[in-house]
């Protein structure tokens, strides 16, 4: 999970912002889906941590 997403999720949970948690969760699943489809197509991505 990207660092920027982890930070935003932590902040949203701390602030009890349910709407933002929901949106960020959707972002995470979209990111994972897109990343896995790129791997199946043979595209190599560099990961930044």
N, C-alpha and C positions, 0 to 999 in steps of 0.2 A: 504494500500500500504506500503510495507516495507520501512524503513527509508533510506536504502542504495539506493533504486531505486528513491525515491523522491529527494535525493541529486544529483544524477547523472542527472536526468531530469532537475532540476533547472540549473545545470551547462551547460548542452547541450543547453537549451533555451537561457541562458545568452550569450553563445558563438556563438549563431545562427548556431549551428552544426546540420543541417537538417538530415544528415545520422544517427547520434547518437540518435536523437529524435525518428526517425523511428524505429531503432533497439530496443530502450528501451520501446517504445510503444508495439512492438511485444512481448517483454519479459513480460510486464504487463498483456497482454491478455492471454498469455500462462500460467502464474502464476495463474490468476483467473480461467481459465478453469480447470487446474489441481486441484486447491483447491476445486472447486465446485464438481468435480467428486469424490474426496476423501470423501467429506461430504456425498454424495449420497451413497457411499459404507459403510458408518458408521465409517470411520476412524476419530479419533479425533486428531487434531493437536494443539500443544501449539503455541501461537503467541507471538513473541518477539517484543517489540516496542522500 
